[in-house]
Amino acid sequence: MAKQSIKLKIANKPYSFSIESEKEELYRLAEREVNEYITSIKRNNFQGWTDVDYLGMAVLKFAIKHAELRQSREIGDEDLRELKRLETEIDDYLSRPEV
């Protein structure tokens, strides 16, 4: 896989990365989302907040979203296990000799 160097700007600070070329769009999207969120919370003009505070809130937001996705996936796995159990139960029932 081809690598390329890109620069992303988060909260007006540039960061250099060496990434797989096909992932550039994903990195650019993440850069845009982080910066948009920081801009949106800066509109609240919290007294005494620094860029570090805004970055902290952005990190927290994305961590919460990640945890929500992980939880929903776990719930989905439980549902799939229950469906598999029901499928097995139905198969067992249907394979019983008629009485």
C-alpha positions in Angstrom: 0.0 0.0 0.0 1.3 3.4 -1.0 2.1 5.9 1.8 1.9 9.6 1.5 2.6 12.6 3.8 -0.3 14.9 4.7 -0.7 17.8 7.1 -3.8 18.2 9.1 -4.7 21.4 11.1 -6.5 20.8 14.4 -7.4 23.9 16.3 -5.1 25.9 14.0 -2.1 23.7 14.8 -0.6 21.7 11.9 0.2 18.0 12.4 2.1 15.9 9.9 1.2 12.3 9.2 2.4 9.5 7.0 -0.6 7.5 6.0 -1.8 5.0 3.5 -3.0 6.9 0.4 -6.5 5.4 0.4 -7.1 6.7 4.0 -6.6 10.4 3.2 -10.3 11.1 2.8 -11.0 9.6 6.2 -8.3 11.7 7.8 -9.6 14.9 6.1 -13.1 14.1 7.3 -12.0 13.6 10.9 -10.0 16.8 10.7 -13.1 18.7 9.5 -15.4 17.1 12.2 -13.0 17.9 15.0 -12.6 21.5 13.9 -16.3 22.0 13.3 -17.0 20.7 16.8 -14.4 22.9 18.4 -15.8 25.9 16.5 -19.3 25.1 17.7 -18.4 24.9 21.4 -16.2 28.1 21.1 -19.4 30.0 20.2 -20.5 29.5 23.8 -17.6 31.7 25.0 -16.9 29.8 28.2 -14.9 32.1 30.5 -11.3 31.2 31.0 -11.3 28.3 28.5 -8.2 27.7 26.5 -7.8 25.7 23.3 -6.8 22.7 25.4 -10.2 22.9 27.1 -12.0 22.9 23.8 -9.9 20.0 22.5 -10.7 18.1 25.7 -14.4 18.6 25.1 -14.0 17.5 21.5 -12.1 14.3 22.6 -14.8 13.6 25.2 -17.6 14.0 22.6 -15.9 11.5 20.2 -15.1 9.1 23.1 -18.8 9.1 24.1 -19.8 8.4 20.5 -17.3 5.6 20.3 -18.6 4.1 23.5 -22.2 4.4 22.3 -21.2 2.6 19.1 -19.4 -0.1 21.0 -22.4 -0.6 23.3 -24.9 -0.8 20.4 -22.7 -3.4 18.7 -22.6 -5.4 22.0 -26.4 -5.2 22.2 -26.6 -6.3 18.6 -24.3 -9.3 19.3 -26.6 -10.3 22.2 -29.6 -10.0 19.8 -27.8 -12.2 17.3 -27.0 -14.8 19.9 -30.7 -14.9 20.9 -31.8 -15.2 17.3 -29.3 -18.1 16.8 -30.6 -19.8 20.0 -34.2 -19.4 18.7 -33.2 -20.7 15.3 -31.6 -23.8 16.9 -34.8 -24.3 19.0 -37.0 -24.1 15.9 -34.7 -26.5 14.0 -34.8 -28.9 16.9 -38.6 -28.7 17.0 -39.0 -29.2 13.3 -36.6 -32.1 13.2 -38.6 -34.0 15.9 -40.4 -37.1 14.6 -44.1 -36.6 14.5 -45.9 -38.2 17.4 
